[in-house]
Amino acid sequence: MSTLEVQAISGRHENHLGIAFINAGSLMAQIVQIAGFPTLLALVLARLGYPSWLIGAVIASQWFAVLVLAPFVPRLIQRFGLRWSAQAGTTLSIVAILFILIPGSLVVTTLSALLMGAGLTIRWVVCDTWIVRAARENERGRAIGIHETLMGLGLALGPLATMATQNYETAAIAIYGILLLVAVGCFVQGPNVDEADGQDEDMRSSVPHVLWLMPLALLAALAAGYIETAMVSLMPLYLLGFHYPEASALTMLSVFGFGGTLLQVPLGWIADRWGFRSAQLLCVGTIIVGGLLIVLSIGSPWHLGCILFVWGGCVGGLNTLAVIEAGSTLRPAMAGTGMALIASSYTLGGVLGPIVSGSVLNLLEGHGAIVIIICLVSIYGLVLCASPRPPITSAQD
């Protein structure tokens, strides 16, 4: 084996190890930012006697911060680099959970939620951008699929520490603080990625230019955010309306979530082999057929569970494939802007999902929310089929 071959193998090994550190740090942060912190915050505010609508508003302010701040993260990356930005976002989340220790102040608690939203925004955009830049072209789909799988796992693991430390908020805060410190340490070991060096950053990575390059990816992220949050918010109510026991309804929601966790790597492999457009069409077709089968199989729990597992994977896959498309379509200088817009699109869909689906839940004999999802995804599928493939402007040219 020649020296060049040895160096190439060593370089690939170091790159894979660096991406593994990004994934580990992102998982630790995800456990706290997405699932653990909101659960803990809700319990703290409930014990203080605040009404549920106010608790919901405080927690929603975290996502408001994502919508407002995501467009500014690419400038942070450009100014300070990926590694420092990831550490800064995670450190901001540590400050946010420490604010919970200040007792009794709704203003301080709201500030804590806003700070957590800011830290989440930075870590989310930075890690997606980091993996897109670090992964090799023929491995990018699988790399992003692994990252999205771990994000789903973080969503499942997040509430566990809060549940295990009920009535001991300080213990939960300590656990989440340790996880975030581990995340900071992992980001220190992340791979070195050549920063985009084009001087056309302002022109070519502007928001209008990125919107022109990847409108379908942004629509996919919007659809994923809409469906996932609608399902998380309303799936139990939907099934309770068809006389499912509460435990069964929550179990079906977990099955949907596990599908979204476990099927992202296979979808990434399909995108690597046949292209992200083919993988998107597969997800769209499966969501449409699966939605119809949900309506038809509502009385059969086993059939419904199998459908929801695959459905969850394909719904989550829309967002995973949006990230893959951005990585394949955009130059490195534009990657941060693309990831920020995907995060914003997903969040906007997440805001709209529970509102729209909740308002139509009882239409069409209780299937209104599912029918709306089928219609929206069908429209997206038609647009996807009718649209030309975007020009490839990756770092390779």
RAHUFEN-V779346 format. One record per residue. N is the residue number from 0. SS is DSSP state (H for helix, E for strand, - for the rest). OMEGA is omega in whole degrees, -180 to 180 (999 if undefined). NEAR is the number of other C-alpha atoms within 8 Angstrom. Layout:
n=N ss=SS omega=OMEGA near=NEAR
n=N ss=SS omega=OMEGA near=NEAR
This chain:
n=0 ss=- omega=-176 near=4
n=1 ss=- omega=179 near=5
n=2 ss=H omega=-180 near=6
n=3 ss=H omega=179 near=6
n=4 ss=H omega=177 near=8
n=5 ss=H omega=179 near=9
n=6 ss=H omega=180 near=8
n=7 ss=H omega=178 near=8
n=8 ss=H omega=178 near=8
n=9 ss=H omega=179 near=8
n=10 ss=H omega=178 near=8
n=11 ss=H omega=179 near=8
n=12 ss=H omega=180 near=8
n=13 ss=H omega=180 near=9
n=14 ss=H omega=178 near=11
n=15 ss=H omega=179 near=8
n=16 ss=H omega=178 near=9
n=17 ss=H omega=177 near=11
n=18 ss=H omega=177 near=13
n=19 ss=H omega=177 near=8
n=20 ss=H omega=175 near=12
n=21 ss=H omega=-180 near=15
n=22 ss=H omega=-179 near=10
n=23 ss=H omega=179 near=10
n=24 ss=H omega=180 near=14
n=25 ss=H omega=178 near=13
n=26 ss=H omega=180 near=13
n=27 ss=H omega=-180 near=13
n=28 ss=H omega=-180 near=13
n=29 ss=H omega=180 near=13
n=30 ss=H omega=-178 near=15
n=31 ss=H omega=-168 near=13
n=32 ss=H omega=-172 near=14
n=33 ss=H omega=-171 near=12
n=34 ss=H omega=-174 near=15
n=35 ss=H omega=-177 near=16
n=36 ss=H omega=179 near=11
n=37 ss=H omega=178 near=10
n=38 ss=H omega=180 near=10
n=39 ss=H omega=-178 near=12
n=40 ss=H omega=180 near=10
n=41 ss=H omega=179 near=11
n=42 ss=H omega=180 near=8
n=43 ss=H omega=-178 near=9
n=44 ss=H omega=179 near=10
n=45 ss=H omega=180 near=11
n=46 ss=H omega=176 near=7
n=47 ss=- omega=174 near=7
n=48 ss=- omega=180 near=6
n=49 ss=- omega=-180 near=9
n=50 ss=- omega=-175 near=7
n=51 ss=H omega=-179 near=7
n=52 ss=H omega=180 near=6
n=53 ss=H omega=176 near=8
n=54 ss=H omega=178 near=12
n=55 ss=H omega=-180 near=9
n=56 ss=H omega=179 near=8
n=57 ss=H omega=180 near=11
n=58 ss=H omega=179 near=13
n=59 ss=H omega=180 near=8
n=60 ss=H omega=175 near=12
n=61 ss=H omega=-179 near=14
n=62 ss=H omega=172 near=10
n=63 ss=H omega=178 near=10
n=64 ss=H omega=178 near=12
n=65 ss=H omega=-179 near=15
n=66 ss=H omega=-175 near=11
n=67 ss=H omega=-169 near=7
n=68 ss=H omega=-175 near=10
n=69 ss=H omega=-179 near=14
n=70 ss=H omega=-178 near=10
n=71 ss=H omega=-177 near=7
n=72 ss=H omega=178 near=15
n=73 ss=H omega=177 near=10
n=74 ss=H omega=177 near=7
n=75 ss=H omega=178 near=10
n=76 ss=H omega=-179 near=12
n=77 ss=H omega=-175 near=8
n=78 ss=H omega=-171 near=6
n=79 ss=H omega=-180 near=8
n=80 ss=- omega=-175 near=10
n=81 ss=H omega=-176 near=10
n=82 ss=H omega=-178 near=9
n=83 ss=H omega=-179 near=8
n=84 ss=H omega=178 near=14
n=85 ss=H omega=179 near=14
n=86 ss=H omega=-179 near=12
n=87 ss=H omega=179 near=9
n=88 ss=H omega=-180 near=14
n=89 ss=H omega=177 near=16
n=90 ss=H omega=177 near=12
n=91 ss=H omega=177 near=12
n=92 ss=H omega=176 near=15
n=93 ss=H omega=177 near=11
n=94 ss=H omega=-178 near=10
n=95 ss=H omega=-178 near=13
n=96 ss=H omega=177 near=14
n=97 ss=H omega=179 near=9
n=98 ss=H omega=180 near=10
n=99 ss=- omega=-180 near=11
n=100 ss=- omega=177 near=7
n=101 ss=- omega=-168 near=8
n=102 ss=- omega=161 near=5
n=103 ss=- omega=-175 near=5
n=104 ss=- omega=178 near=7
n=105 ss=H omega=179 near=6
n=106 ss=H omega=180 near=6
n=107 ss=H omega=179 near=10
n=108 ss=H omega=177 near=11
n=109 ss=H omega=177 near=11
n=110 ss=H omega=177 near=9
n=111 ss=H omega=179 near=13
n=112 ss=H omega=180 near=13
n=113 ss=H omega=178 near=12
n=114 ss=H omega=177 near=13
n=115 ss=H omega=176 near=14
n=116 ss=H omega=178 near=15
n=117 ss=H omega=178 near=15
n=118 ss=H omega=177 near=15
n=119 ss=H omega=-178 near=14
n=120 ss=H omega=-178 near=15
n=121 ss=H omega=-178 near=13
n=122 ss=H omega=-178 near=14
n=123 ss=H omega=-177 near=10
n=124 ss=H omega=-177 near=14
n=125 ss=H omega=-176 near=14
n=126 ss=H omega=176 near=12
n=127 ss=H omega=180 near=11
n=128 ss=H omega=-178 near=11
n=129 ss=H omega=-179 near=11
n=130 ss=H omega=178 near=12
n=131 ss=H omega=-179 near=12
n=132 ss=H omega=-174 near=11
n=133 ss=H omega=-176 near=10
n=134 ss=- omega=175 near=11
n=135 ss=- omega=-173 near=7
n=136 ss=H omega=-176 near=6
n=137 ss=H omega=179 near=6
n=138 ss=H omega=-170 near=9
n=139 ss=H omega=-179 near=14
n=140 ss=H omega=179 near=16
n=141 ss=H omega=179 near=13
n=142 ss=H omega=179 near=12
n=143 ss=H omega=177 near=16
n=144 ss=H omega=177 near=15
n=145 ss=H omega=-180 near=10
n=146 ss=H omega=-179 near=9
n=147 ss=H omega=175 near=11
n=148 ss=H omega=179 near=14
n=149 ss=H omega=177 near=11
n=150 ss=H omega=175 near=12
n=151 ss=H omega=178 near=12
n=152 ss=H omega=177 near=10
n=153 ss=H omega=178 near=14
n=154 ss=H omega=180 near=12
n=155 ss=H omega=-175 near=10
n=156 ss=H omega=-171 near=10
n=157 ss=H omega=-176 near=15
n=158 ss=H omega=-172 near=13
n=159 ss=H omega=-180 near=8
n=160 ss=H omega=177 near=10
n=161 ss=H omega=179 near=13
n=162 ss=H omega=-177 near=7
n=163 ss=H omega=-176 near=6
n=164 ss=- omega=-179 near=10
n=165 ss=- omega=-178 near=7
n=166 ss=- omega=176 near=4
n=167 ss=- omega=-176 near=7
n=168 ss=H omega=-179 near=11
n=169 ss=H omega=178 near=7
n=170 ss=H omega=178 near=8
n=171 ss=H omega=179 near=12
n=172 ss=H omega=179 near=10
n=173 ss=H omega=179 near=8
n=174 ss=H omega=-179 near=9
n=175 ss=H omega=176 near=11
n=176 ss=H omega=179 near=10
n=177 ss=H omega=179 near=8
n=178 ss=H omega=180 near=11
n=179 ss=H omega=176 near=15
n=180 ss=H omega=176 near=11
n=181 ss=H omega=178 near=10
n=182 ss=H omega=178 near=16
n=183 ss=H omega=179 near=13
n=184 ss=H omega=178 near=9
n=185 ss=H omega=-179 near=12
n=186 ss=H omega=175 near=13
n=187 ss=H omega=-176 near=8
n=188 ss=- omega=-180 near=9
n=189 ss=- omega=-175 near=11
n=190 ss=- omega=171 near=10
n=191 ss=- omega=180 near=4
n=192 ss=- omega=178 near=7
n=193 ss=- omega=179 near=4
n=194 ss=- omega=178 near=8
n=195 ss=- omega=-173 near=6
n=196 ss=- omega=-180 near=5
n=197 ss=- omega=178 near=6
n=198 ss=- omega=180 near=5
n=199 ss=- omega=-176 near=7
n=200 ss=H omega=-175 near=10
n=201 ss=H omega=-176 near=7
n=202 ss=H omega=-167 near=7
n=203 ss=H omega=177 near=9
n=204 ss=- omega=177 near=12
n=205 ss=- omega=-178 near=11
n=206 ss=H omega=179 near=7
n=207 ss=H omega=-179 near=6
n=208 ss=H omega=179 near=10
n=209 ss=H omega=177 near=14
n=210 ss=H omega=179 near=9
n=211 ss=H omega=-177 near=7
n=212 ss=H omega=-171 near=10
n=213 ss=- omega=179 near=12
n=214 ss=H omega=-178 near=8
n=215 ss=H omega=177 near=8
n=216 ss=H omega=180 near=14
n=217 ss=H omega=175 near=14
n=218 ss=H omega=178 near=10
n=219 ss=H omega=178 near=12
n=220 ss=H omega=177 near=16
n=221 ss=H omega=180 near=15
n=222 ss=H omega=180 near=13
n=223 ss=H omega=179 near=15
n=224 ss=H omega=180 near=16
n=225 ss=H omega=-174 near=16
n=226 ss=H omega=-176 near=13
n=227 ss=H omega=-179 near=13
n=228 ss=H omega=176 near=12
n=229 ss=H omega=-180 near=14
n=230 ss=H omega=-180 near=9
n=231 ss=H omega=-176 near=9
n=232 ss=H omega=-166 near=8
n=233 ss=H omega=-180 near=11
n=234 ss=H omega=177 near=11
n=235 ss=H omega=179 near=12
n=236 ss=H omega=179 near=8
n=237 ss=H omega=-178 near=11
n=238 ss=H omega=175 near=10
n=239 ss=H omega=177 near=11
n=240 ss=- omega=177 near=8
n=241 ss=- omega=170 near=8
n=242 ss=- omega=171 near=6
n=243 ss=- omega=172 near=9
n=244 ss=- omega=-177 near=7
n=245 ss=H omega=-180 near=8
n=246 ss=H omega=179 near=6
n=247 ss=H omega=179 near=8
n=248 ss=H omega=179 near=14
n=249 ss=H omega=177 near=9
n=250 ss=H omega=178 near=8
n=251 ss=H omega=177 near=10
n=252 ss=H omega=177 near=12
n=253 ss=H omega=178 near=8
n=254 ss=H omega=176 near=12
n=255 ss=H omega=-180 near=15
n=256 ss=H omega=179 near=13
n=257 ss=H omega=175 near=12
n=258 ss=H omega=177 near=14
n=259 ss=H omega=179 near=19
n=260 ss=H omega=-168 near=15
n=261 ss=H omega=-173 near=9
n=262 ss=- omega=-178 near=13
n=263 ss=H omega=179 near=16
n=264 ss=H omega=175 near=14
n=265 ss=H omega=178 near=9
n=266 ss=H omega=176 near=14
n=267 ss=H omega=178 near=17
n=268 ss=H omega=177 near=11
n=269 ss=H omega=179 near=12
n=270 ss=H omega=177 near=15
n=271 ss=H omega=-173 near=13
n=272 ss=H omega=-174 near=6
n=273 ss=H omega=178 near=8
n=274 ss=- omega=-177 near=9
n=275 ss=H omega=179 near=12
n=276 ss=H omega=177 near=7
n=277 ss=H omega=179 near=9
n=278 ss=H omega=177 near=13
n=279 ss=H omega=179 near=11
n=280 ss=H omega=176 near=10
n=281 ss=H omega=179 near=8
n=282 ss=H omega=-179 near=12
n=283 ss=H omega=-180 near=13
n=284 ss=H omega=-180 near=9
n=285 ss=H omega=179 near=10
n=286 ss=H omega=-180 near=13
n=287 ss=H omega=-180 near=11
n=288 ss=H omega=180 near=8
n=289 ss=H omega=178 near=12
n=290 ss=H omega=177 near=13
n=291 ss=H omega=179 near=9
n=292 ss=H omega=176 near=10
n=293 ss=H omega=179 near=11
n=294 ss=H omega=-177 near=9
n=295 ss=H omega=-174 near=7
n=296 ss=- omega=-173 near=10
n=297 ss=- omega=-179 near=9
n=298 ss=- omega=-178 near=6
n=299 ss=- omega=-174 near=7
n=300 ss=H omega=-178 near=8
n=301 ss=H omega=177 near=6
n=302 ss=H omega=-179 near=8
n=303 ss=H omega=180 near=12
n=304 ss=H omega=179 near=11
n=305 ss=H omega=-180 near=8
n=306 ss=H omega=-178 near=11
n=307 ss=H omega=178 near=14
n=308 ss=H omega=180 near=14
n=309 ss=H omega=180 near=13
n=310 ss=H omega=180 near=15
n=311 ss=H omega=179 near=15
n=312 ss=H omega=-178 near=17
n=313 ss=H omega=176 near=14
n=314 ss=H omega=176 near=14
n=315 ss=H omega=180 near=13
n=316 ss=H omega=177 near=15
n=317 ss=H omega=179 near=14
n=318 ss=H omega=178 near=14
n=319 ss=H omega=-179 near=13
n=320 ss=H omega=174 near=16
n=321 ss=H omega=178 near=14
n=322 ss=H omega=178 near=13
n=323 ss=H omega=180 near=15
n=324 ss=H omega=178 near=11
n=325 ss=H omega=180 near=13
n=326 ss=H omega=-179 near=13
n=327 ss=H omega=-173 near=10
n=328 ss=H omega=-170 near=13
n=329 ss=- omega=170 near=16
n=330 ss=- omega=177 near=10
n=331 ss=H omega=-180 near=11
n=332 ss=H omega=-177 near=12
n=333 ss=H omega=-174 near=13
n=334 ss=H omega=-179 near=14
n=335 ss=H omega=178 near=14
n=336 ss=H omega=179 near=14
n=337 ss=H omega=-180 near=11
n=338 ss=H omega=178 near=13
n=339 ss=H omega=179 near=13
n=340 ss=H omega=176 near=11
n=341 ss=H omega=178 near=14
n=342 ss=H omega=179 near=15
n=343 ss=H omega=-180 near=12
n=344 ss=H omega=179 near=13
n=345 ss=H omega=-179 near=16
n=346 ss=H omega=178 near=13
n=347 ss=H omega=175 near=12
n=348 ss=H omega=178 near=15
n=349 ss=H omega=177 near=15
n=350 ss=H omega=-176 near=10
n=351 ss=H omega=-173 near=9
n=352 ss=H omega=-178 near=14
n=353 ss=H omega=-178 near=13
n=354 ss=H omega=-177 near=8
n=355 ss=H omega=-177 near=8
n=356 ss=H omega=178 near=13
n=357 ss=H omega=-178 near=10
n=358 ss=H omega=-179 near=7
n=359 ss=- omega=-174 near=9
n=360 ss=- omega=-174 near=11
n=361 ss=- omega=178 near=10
n=362 ss=- omega=175 near=9
n=363 ss=- omega=177 near=6
n=364 ss=- omega=175 near=6
n=365 ss=- omega=-179 near=10
n=366 ss=- omega=-173 near=12
n=367 ss=H omega=-177 near=13
n=368 ss=H omega=179 near=13
n=369 ss=H omega=-180 near=9
n=370 ss=H omega=178 near=9
n=371 ss=H omega=178 near=9
n=372 ss=H omega=179 near=10
n=373 ss=H omega=-179 near=12
n=374 ss=H omega=-178 near=8
n=375 ss=H omega=-180 near=9
n=376 ss=H omega=176 near=12
n=377 ss=H omega=177 near=10
n=378 ss=H omega=178 near=8
n=379 ss=H omega=179 near=11
n=380 ss=H omega=178 near=11
n=381 ss=H omega=178 near=8
n=382 ss=H omega=-180 near=8
n=383 ss=H omega=-180 near=9
n=384 ss=H omega=-175 near=6
n=385 ss=H omega=-174 near=6
n=386 ss=- omega=174 near=6
n=387 ss=- omega=177 near=4
n=388 ss=- omega=-178 near=4
n=389 ss=- omega=175 near=7
n=390 ss=- omega=180 near=6
n=391 ss=- omega=-179 near=7
n=392 ss=- omega=-175 near=10
n=393 ss=- omega=-176 near=11
n=394 ss=- omega=-176 near=7
n=395 ss=- omega=-175 near=4
n=396 ss=- omega=999 near=4
